[in-house]
Amino acid sequence: MAVTVKECLELQLLEVEMLLSMFPKRGEFSLDADAVPSIQRYLRNADGALPPQLEYRIALDVGEAKVKVELQVLLPHKYPQVAPQLFARSDALHRQQQLQLNTRLTSHISSLDSGDLCVCEAVQWVKDNTLPFLENCKASSECASKEVRVKEMLHRMWIYSHHIYRQELRKKIFDCAKKLNLTGFCLTGKPGVICVEGLRENCEEFWRVIRYPNWKHISCKHVENIEVEGSIDNLRLFHSFEDLQFQAHGDYGLRNDYHMDLGQFLEFLKQHQSGHIFQILFGVEGKLSDN
């Protein structure tokens, strides 16, 4: 007999309760405040639209050194009938070790019986299997530091959206940028523009997080890569992640329905050595009026 979406969501909530009891401390289990209530509302009235997919993060301490590893979880509506999307990340792991760890995690989860809740199993697997990757990463880093100064890549992404208004979306953007040590800005209004700069893997993770599951009318218009020996910080155009809200152009009389003054935005770009980006974003050459 086929399992319904409603039954799957009920099981997902049961698993969340179990995980909350396993990780009761502040910061161990991170979940959007409306995630569970939205599912509960759907379960009371299954005729309505499906709730957002359940997404949360679990902070784990691995090994005697208590190295921080975060397990990111995204559950399709039909989980546990279909596999969850899992991603383990740690600042202590290089990109290649992190890729290998997640490949093995995915393989392990796919070997389990379909229909069984498996996030708790994934948590235990990460705890039991991350340490060798951490040790290999430490060894390779020590060897590299003796041989040559490590080269890093500054990655800069220019992202365009038809508009950015919603407070919860803006919070997600700023929280994610801060967590991933990204600088840049978010231009609120219509159009909406986001710039993030930092390590490539962090920028790509930011892009994956903010556009999922279904942000329409958003695209990455341009990417810049600059390689440097040592720290990338000297290459950053921005010193923090800024909140840009320029004066609206005109008064449309409707809340959240206004166009940003792009002249002010162009001036801001030029102040940050990025005037050429205006044409890439909007398809026209930017010109400042003479004052």
Disulfide bonds with the S-S distance in Angstrom:
none
